[in-house]
Amino acid sequence: MSGLTANLLATPFPSRRLAPYALAGAGGYAQNGTGSLRRGWTLGLGLSLPTATRSFFLESRLHTFRGEERDMIQRDVITTAWKAVWTPLSLGIQF
């Protein structure tokens, strides 16, 4: 799965040491092997740890999109349904 999303980030009380945030967004998702782009959305919660030159973050996200699924018995039948992918924990650095 690949995705390209635009997100809004809200921080209830930004601070110099620790800034919790919530994010929500929408975008397009592509499943491996399908070649088509499907609409979807994302929700997440995280913590940002800013320093003088960079910011570290810890977050969890839920991605939901319209995905395709092949029938296990009738291999030529493909159905489309909402799918969810949860990333329980991500660590990152922002420069």
DAKA-V169719 format. One record per run of one state. SS is the DSSP state (@ for helix, = for strand, . for the rest). FROM is the first residue (numbers start at 1). LEN is the number of residues. If there is no record, write none. Layout:
ss = (SS:SS)
from = (FROM:FROM)
len = (LEN:LEN)
This chain:
ss = (.:=:.:=:.:=:.:=:.:=:.)
from = (1:2:11:19:31:37:51:55:71:78:95)
len = (1:9:8:12:6:14:4:16:7:17:1)
